[in-house]
Amino acid sequence: MSGKQALYDKLLVQFLDSAPKEIGSLQDNLASNNLDRMRRISHALKGSAGTLGAIAVQAAAASLEAAIKDVEEALKSDDKAAIEAKTEALTTASQKLGEKVYAAQQAEANTESAQPQGEKTVDGDVVDAEFEEVKKD
């Protein structure tokens, strides 16, 4: 495994470890109608997911950002039905983001468990090779 791959794997694991906490924070902020904090969290998740190539998570976070904007626009009007509809869409987008993060975690766990036991990883200039001793007659 190259140094870059090792770094990527480390960052991906960190992201997948921290993302559920952020999803929980999103839910807390949704319950308290803190749209500004939700926007910041979803934007950060979107950026991190995009950087790591977690495209499904990135798309779900972008959908959540759009839903937050829609709620903010609906709140400017006094249309109760529109506010309720946009809030419901926001709740759904938040749940979908959680589902995508969970799916990414499961995929990563399956990838790790598929690696053969005892397989050695190689970093940098280290060469892992088997050899056979040759005896002189």
mmCIF file of the C-alpha atoms, coordinates in Angstrom:
data_MODEL
# 
_entry.id   MODEL 
# 
loop_
_atom_site.group_PDB 
_atom_site.id 
_atom_site.type_symbol 
_atom_site.label_atom_id 
_atom_site.label_alt_id 
_atom_site.label_comp_id 
_atom_site.label_asym_id 
_atom_site.label_entity_id 
_atom_site.label_seq_id 
_atom_site.pdbx_PDB_ins_code 
_atom_site.Cartn_x 
_atom_site.Cartn_y 
_atom_site.Cartn_z 
_atom_site.occupancy 
_atom_site.B_iso_or_equiv 
_atom_site.pdbx_formal_charge 
_atom_site.auth_seq_id 
_atom_site.auth_comp_id 
_atom_site.auth_asym_id 
_atom_site.auth_atom_id 
_atom_site.pdbx_PDB_model_num 
ATOM 1   C CA . MET A 1 1   ? 0.000   0.000   0.000  1.00 0.00 ? 1   MET A CA 1 
ATOM 2   C CA . SER A 1 2   ? 1.433   3.360   -0.945 1.00 0.00 ? 2   SER A CA 1 
ATOM 3   C CA . GLY A 1 3   ? 1.766   6.199   1.524  1.00 0.00 ? 3   GLY A CA 1 
ATOM 4   C CA . LYS A 1 4   ? -0.971  8.098   -0.296 1.00 0.00 ? 4   LYS A CA 1 
ATOM 5   C CA . GLN A 1 5   ? -3.327  5.132   -0.077 1.00 0.00 ? 5   GLN A CA 1 
ATOM 6   C CA . ALA A 1 6   ? -2.608  4.750   3.626  1.00 0.00 ? 6   ALA A CA 1 
ATOM 7   C CA . LEU A 1 7   ? -3.347  8.436   4.186  1.00 0.00 ? 7   LEU A CA 1 
ATOM 8   C CA . TYR A 1 8   ? -6.578  8.178   2.185  1.00 0.00 ? 8   TYR A CA 1 
ATOM 9   C CA . ASP A 1 9   ? -7.660  5.121   4.176  1.00 0.00 ? 9   ASP A CA 1 
ATOM 10  C CA . LYS A 1 10  ? -6.907  6.910   7.445  1.00 0.00 ? 10  LYS A CA 1 
ATOM 11  C CA . LEU A 1 11  ? -8.903  9.992   6.389  1.00 0.00 ? 11  LEU A CA 1 
ATOM 12  C CA . LEU A 1 12  ? -11.805 7.863   5.185  1.00 0.00 ? 12  LEU A CA 1 
ATOM 13  C CA . VAL A 1 13  ? -11.965 5.982   8.477  1.00 0.00 ? 13  VAL A CA 1 
ATOM 14  C CA . GLN A 1 14  ? -11.851 9.270   10.405 1.00 0.00 ? 14  GLN A CA 1 
ATOM 15  C CA . PHE A 1 15  ? -14.646 10.684  8.257  1.00 0.00 ? 15  PHE A CA 1 
ATOM 16  C CA . LEU A 1 16  ? -16.803 7.578   8.674  1.00 0.00 ? 16  LEU A CA 1 
ATOM 17  C CA . ASP A 1 17  ? -16.180 7.607   12.424 1.00 0.00 ? 17  ASP A CA 1 
ATOM 18  C CA . SER A 1 18  ? -17.131 11.265  12.845 1.00 0.00 ? 18  SER A CA 1 
ATOM 19  C CA . ALA A 1 19  ? -20.002 11.466  10.343 1.00 0.00 ? 19  ALA A CA 1 
ATOM 20  C CA . PRO A 1 20  ? -22.581 9.698   12.569 1.00 0.00 ? 20  PRO A CA 1 
ATOM 21  C CA . LYS A 1 21  ? -21.918 12.256  15.303 1.00 0.00 ? 21  LYS A CA 1 
ATOM 22  C CA . GLU A 1 22  ? -22.519 15.025  12.786 1.00 0.00 ? 22  GLU A CA 1 
ATOM 23  C CA . ILE A 1 23  ? -25.733 13.326  11.647 1.00 0.00 ? 23  ILE A CA 1 
ATOM 24  C CA . GLY A 1 24  ? -26.850 13.236  15.281 1.00 0.00 ? 24  GLY A CA 1 
ATOM 25  C CA . SER A 1 25  ? -26.028 16.923  15.578 1.00 0.00 ? 25  SER A CA 1 
ATOM 26  C CA . LEU A 1 26  ? -28.079 17.581  12.434 1.00 0.00 ? 26  LEU A CA 1 
ATOM 27  C CA . GLN A 1 27  ? -31.048 15.827  14.019 1.00 0.00 ? 27  GLN A CA 1 
ATOM 28  C CA . ASP A 1 28  ? -30.655 17.843  17.231 1.00 0.00 ? 28  ASP A CA 1 
ATOM 29  C CA . ASN A 1 29  ? -30.493 21.087  15.277 1.00 0.00 ? 29  ASN A CA 1 
ATOM 30  C CA . LEU A 1 30  ? -33.488 20.076  13.177 1.00 0.00 ? 30  LEU A CA 1 
ATOM 31  C CA . ALA A 1 31  ? -35.492 19.528  16.350 1.00 0.00 ? 31  ALA A CA 1 
ATOM 32  C CA . SER A 1 32  ? -34.486 22.987  17.610 1.00 0.00 ? 32  SER A CA 1 
ATOM 33  C CA . ASN A 1 33  ? -34.988 24.660  14.192 1.00 0.00 ? 33  ASN A CA 1 
ATOM 34  C CA . ASN A 1 34  ? -31.357 25.774  14.056 1.00 0.00 ? 34  ASN A CA 1 
ATOM 35  C CA . LEU A 1 35  ? -31.129 25.952  10.271 1.00 0.00 ? 35  LEU A CA 1 
ATOM 36  C CA . ASP A 1 36  ? -27.902 27.956  10.269 1.00 0.00 ? 36  ASP A CA 1 
ATOM 37  C CA . ARG A 1 37  ? -26.034 25.257  12.196 1.00 0.00 ? 37  ARG A CA 1 
ATOM 38  C CA . MET A 1 38  ? -27.596 22.555  10.002 1.00 0.00 ? 38  MET A CA 1 
ATOM 39  C CA . ARG A 1 39  ? -26.376 24.381  6.905  1.00 0.00 ? 39  ARG A CA 1 
ATOM 40  C CA . ARG A 1 40  ? -22.821 24.540  8.255  1.00 0.00 ? 40  ARG A CA 1 
ATOM 41  C CA . ILE A 1 41  ? -22.781 20.861  9.198  1.00 0.00 ? 41  ILE A CA 1 
ATOM 42  C CA . SER A 1 42  ? -24.253 19.689  5.898  1.00 0.00 ? 42  SER A CA 1 
ATOM 43  C CA . HIS A 1 43  ? -21.837 21.889  3.955  1.00 0.00 ? 43  HIS A CA 1 
ATOM 44  C CA . ALA A 1 44  ? -18.859 20.466  5.862  1.00 0.00 ? 44  ALA A CA 1 
ATOM 45  C CA . LEU A 1 45  ? -20.086 16.904  5.312  1.00 0.00 ? 45  LEU A CA 1 
ATOM 46  C CA . LYS A 1 46  ? -20.595 17.613  1.619  1.00 0.00 ? 46  LYS A CA 1 
ATOM 47  C CA . GLY A 1 47  ? -17.067 18.968  1.249  1.00 0.00 ? 47  GLY A CA 1 
ATOM 48  C CA . SER A 1 48  ? -15.404 16.145  3.164  1.00 0.00 ? 48  SER A CA 1 
ATOM 49  C CA . ALA A 1 49  ? -17.384 13.486  1.320  1.00 0.00 ? 49  ALA A CA 1 
ATOM 50  C CA . GLY A 1 50  ? -16.517 15.046  -2.020 1.00 0.00 ? 50  GLY A CA 1 
ATOM 51  C CA . THR A 1 51  ? -12.829 15.222  -1.160 1.00 0.00 ? 51  THR A CA 1 
ATOM 52  C CA . LEU A 1 52  ? -12.836 11.548  -0.217 1.00 0.00 ? 52  LEU A CA 1 
ATOM 53  C CA . GLY A 1 53  ? -14.867 10.459  -3.233 1.00 0.00 ? 53  GLY A CA 1 
ATOM 54  C CA . ALA A 1 54  ? -17.924 9.427   -1.220 1.00 0.00 ? 54  ALA A CA 1 
ATOM 55  C CA . ILE A 1 55  ? -20.186 10.656  -4.013 1.00 0.00 ? 55  ILE A CA 1 
ATOM 56  C CA . ALA A 1 56  ? -23.473 9.293   -2.617 1.00 0.00 ? 56  ALA A CA 1 
ATOM 57  C CA . VAL A 1 57  ? -22.848 10.990  0.740  1.00 0.00 ? 57  VAL A CA 1 
ATOM 58  C CA . GLN A 1 58  ? -21.831 14.196  -1.028 1.00 0.00 ? 58  GLN A CA 1 
ATOM 59  C CA . ALA A 1 59  ? -25.035 14.187  -3.106 1.00 0.00 ? 59  ALA A CA 1 
ATOM 60  C CA . ALA A 1 60  ? -27.189 13.537  -0.036 1.00 0.00 ? 60  ALA A CA 1 
ATOM 61  C CA . ALA A 1 61  ? -25.507 16.402  1.825  1.00 0.00 ? 61  ALA A CA 1 
ATOM 62  C CA . ALA A 1 62  ? -26.086 18.685  -1.179 1.00 0.00 ? 62  ALA A CA 1 
ATOM 63  C CA . SER A 1 63  ? -29.769 17.692  -1.186 1.00 0.00 ? 63  SER A CA 1 
ATOM 64  C CA . LEU A 1 64  ? -29.939 18.524  2.503  1.00 0.00 ? 64  LEU A CA 1 
ATOM 65  C CA . GLU A 1 65  ? -28.388 21.934  1.863  1.00 0.00 ? 65  GLU A CA 1 
ATOM 66  C CA . ALA A 1 66  ? -31.004 22.597  -0.812 1.00 0.00 ? 66  ALA A CA 1 
ATOM 67  C CA . ALA A 1 67  ? -33.801 21.495  1.518  1.00 0.00 ? 67  ALA A CA 1 
ATOM 68  C CA . ILE A 1 68  ? -32.516 23.870  4.209  1.00 0.00 ? 68  ILE A CA 1 
ATOM 69  C CA . LYS A 1 69  ? -32.566 26.722  1.709  1.00 0.00 ? 69  LYS A CA 1 
ATOM 70  C CA . ASP A 1 70  ? -36.118 25.788  0.696  1.00 0.00 ? 70  ASP A CA 1 
ATOM 71  C CA . VAL A 1 71  ? -37.263 25.891  4.335  1.00 0.00 ? 71  VAL A CA 1 
ATOM 72  C CA . GLU A 1 72  ? -35.616 29.278  4.818  1.00 0.00 ? 72  GLU A CA 1 
ATOM 73  C CA . GLU A 1 73  ? -37.441 30.613  1.752  1.00 0.00 ? 73  GLU A CA 1 
ATOM 74  C CA . ALA A 1 74  ? -40.743 29.135  2.929  1.00 0.00 ? 74  ALA A CA 1 
ATOM 75  C CA . LEU A 1 75  ? -40.308 30.754  6.338  1.00 0.00 ? 75  LEU A CA 1 
ATOM 76  C CA . LYS A 1 76  ? -40.133 34.167  4.657  1.00 0.00 ? 76  LYS A CA 1 
ATOM 77  C CA . SER A 1 77  ? -43.704 33.670  3.554  1.00 0.00 ? 77  SER A CA 1 
ATOM 78  C CA . ASP A 1 78  ? -46.526 32.992  5.934  1.00 0.00 ? 78  ASP A CA 1 
ATOM 79  C CA . ASP A 1 79  ? -47.775 29.989  3.958  1.00 0.00 ? 79  ASP A CA 1 
ATOM 80  C CA . LYS A 1 80  ? -48.187 27.355  6.657  1.00 0.00 ? 80  LYS A CA 1 
ATOM 81  C CA . ALA A 1 81  ? -48.709 24.520  4.153  1.00 0.00 ? 81  ALA A CA 1 
ATOM 82  C CA . ALA A 1 82  ? -45.518 25.413  2.269  1.00 0.00 ? 82  ALA A CA 1 
ATOM 83  C CA . ILE A 1 83  ? -43.535 25.626  5.511  1.00 0.00 ? 83  ILE A CA 1 
ATOM 84  C CA . GLU A 1 84  ? -44.821 22.210  6.615  1.00 0.00 ? 84  GLU A CA 1 
ATOM 85  C CA . ALA A 1 85  ? -44.092 20.642  3.212  1.00 0.00 ? 85  ALA A CA 1 
ATOM 86  C CA . LYS A 1 86  ? -40.569 22.064  3.082  1.00 0.00 ? 86  LYS A CA 1 
ATOM 87  C CA . THR A 1 87  ? -39.897 21.026  6.668  1.00 0.00 ? 87  THR A CA 1 
ATOM 88  C CA . GLU A 1 88  ? -41.019 17.489  5.849  1.00 0.00 ? 88  GLU A CA 1 
ATOM 89  C CA . ALA A 1 89  ? -38.708 17.476  2.816  1.00 0.00 ? 89  ALA A CA 1 
ATOM 90  C CA . LEU A 1 90  ? -35.893 18.692  5.079  1.00 0.00 ? 90  LEU A CA 1 
ATOM 91  C CA . THR A 1 91  ? -36.531 15.849  7.523  1.00 0.00 ? 91  THR A CA 1 
ATOM 92  C CA . THR A 1 92  ? -36.493 13.338  4.672  1.00 0.00 ? 92  THR A CA 1 
ATOM 93  C CA . ALA A 1 93  ? -33.246 14.777  3.251  1.00 0.00 ? 93  ALA A CA 1 
ATOM 94  C CA . SER A 1 94  ? -31.639 14.568  6.672  1.00 0.00 ? 94  SER A CA 1 
ATOM 95  C CA . GLN A 1 95  ? -32.675 10.917  7.031  1.00 0.00 ? 95  GLN A CA 1 
ATOM 96  C CA . LYS A 1 96  ? -31.360 10.096  3.554  1.00 0.00 ? 96  LYS A CA 1 
ATOM 97  C CA . LEU A 1 97  ? -27.998 11.606  4.440  1.00 0.00 ? 97  LEU A CA 1 
ATOM 98  C CA . GLY A 1 98  ? -27.866 9.380   7.510  1.00 0.00 ? 98  GLY A CA 1 
ATOM 99  C CA . GLU A 1 99  ? -28.689 6.357   5.364  1.00 0.00 ? 99  GLU A CA 1 
ATOM 100 C CA . LYS A 1 100 ? -25.907 7.187   2.887  1.00 0.00 ? 100 LYS A CA 1 
ATOM 101 C CA . VAL A 1 101 ? -23.359 7.597   5.680  1.00 0.00 ? 101 VAL A CA 1 
ATOM 102 C CA . TYR A 1 102 ? -24.441 4.271   7.177  1.00 0.00 ? 102 TYR A CA 1 
ATOM 103 C CA . ALA A 1 103 ? -24.156 2.586   3.759  1.00 0.00 ? 103 ALA A CA 1 
ATOM 104 C CA . ALA A 1 104 ? -20.647 4.029   3.309  1.00 0.00 ? 104 ALA A CA 1 
ATOM 105 C CA . GLN A 1 105 ? -19.658 2.696   6.737  1.00 0.00 ? 105 GLN A CA 1 
ATOM 106 C CA . GLN A 1 106 ? -20.963 -0.746  5.844  1.00 0.00 ? 106 GLN A CA 1 
ATOM 107 C CA . ALA A 1 107 ? -19.136 -0.730  2.514  1.00 0.00 ? 107 ALA A CA 1 
ATOM 108 C CA . GLU A 1 108 ? -15.886 0.213   4.245  1.00 0.00 ? 108 GLU A CA 1 
ATOM 109 C CA . ALA A 1 109 ? -16.386 -2.505  6.871  1.00 0.00 ? 109 ALA A CA 1 
ATOM 110 C CA . ASN A 1 110 ? -17.013 -5.075  4.124  1.00 0.00 ? 110 ASN A CA 1 
ATOM 111 C CA . THR A 1 111 ? -13.862 -3.951  2.311  1.00 0.00 ? 111 THR A CA 1 
ATOM 112 C CA . GLU A 1 112 ? -11.803 -4.358  5.463  1.00 0.00 ? 112 GLU A CA 1 
ATOM 113 C CA . SER A 1 113 ? -13.222 -7.801  6.220  1.00 0.00 ? 113 SER A CA 1 
ATOM 114 C CA . ALA A 1 114 ? -12.549 -8.949  2.644  1.00 0.00 ? 114 ALA A CA 1 
ATOM 115 C CA . GLN A 1 115 ? -8.812  -8.406  3.105  1.00 0.00 ? 115 GLN A CA 1 
ATOM 116 C CA . PRO A 1 116 ? -7.160  -11.799 3.678  1.00 0.00 ? 116 PRO A CA 1 
ATOM 117 C CA . GLN A 1 117 ? -6.019  -12.506 7.228  1.00 0.00 ? 117 GLN A CA 1 
ATOM 118 C CA . GLY A 1 118 ? -2.346  -12.114 7.761  1.00 0.00 ? 118 GLY A CA 1 
ATOM 119 C CA . GLU A 1 119 ? -1.857  -9.984  4.675  1.00 0.00 ? 119 GLU A CA 1 
ATOM 120 C CA . LYS A 1 120 ? 0.979   -7.595  5.239  1.00 0.00 ? 120 LYS A CA 1 
ATOM 121 C CA . THR A 1 121 ? 0.838   -4.064  4.032  1.00 0.00 ? 121 THR A CA 1 
ATOM 122 C CA . VAL A 1 122 ? 3.954   -2.498  2.618  1.00 0.00 ? 122 VAL A CA 1 
ATOM 123 C CA . ASP A 1 123 ? 4.864   1.152   3.047  1.00 0.00 ? 123 ASP A CA 1 
ATOM 124 C CA . GLY A 1 124 ? 7.430   3.253   1.276  1.00 0.00 ? 124 GLY A CA 1 
ATOM 125 C CA . ASP A 1 125 ? 10.515  1.489   -0.004 1.00 0.00 ? 125 ASP A CA 1 
ATOM 126 C CA . VAL A 1 126 ? 10.043  -1.721  1.970  1.00 0.00 ? 126 VAL A CA 1 
ATOM 127 C CA . VAL A 1 127 ? 9.870   -4.846  -0.153 1.00 0.00 ? 127 VAL A CA 1 
ATOM 128 C CA . ASP A 1 128 ? 8.040   -7.896  1.134  1.00 0.00 ? 128 ASP A CA 1 
ATOM 129 C CA . ALA A 1 129 ? 9.361   -10.964 -0.661 1.00 0.00 ? 129 ALA A CA 1 
ATOM 130 C CA . GLU A 1 130 ? 9.623   -14.670 -0.082 1.00 0.00 ? 130 GLU A CA 1 
ATOM 131 C CA . PHE A 1 131 ? 12.894  -16.395 -0.750 1.00 0.00 ? 131 PHE A CA 1 
ATOM 132 C CA . GLU A 1 132 ? 14.262  -19.889 -0.847 1.00 0.00 ? 132 GLU A CA 1 
ATOM 133 C CA . GLU A 1 133 ? 17.677  -20.715 0.485  1.00 0.00 ? 133 GLU A CA 1 
ATOM 134 C CA . VAL A 1 134 ? 19.974  -22.262 -2.079 1.00 0.00 ? 134 VAL A CA 1 
ATOM 135 C CA . LYS A 1 135 ? 22.636  -24.641 -0.761 1.00 0.00 ? 135 LYS A CA 1 
ATOM 136 C CA . LYS A 1 136 ? 25.930  -25.195 -2.540 1.00 0.00 ? 136 LYS A CA 1 
ATOM 137 C CA . ASP A 1 137 ? 26.779  -28.821 -3.281 1.00 0.00 ? 137 ASP A CA 1 
# 
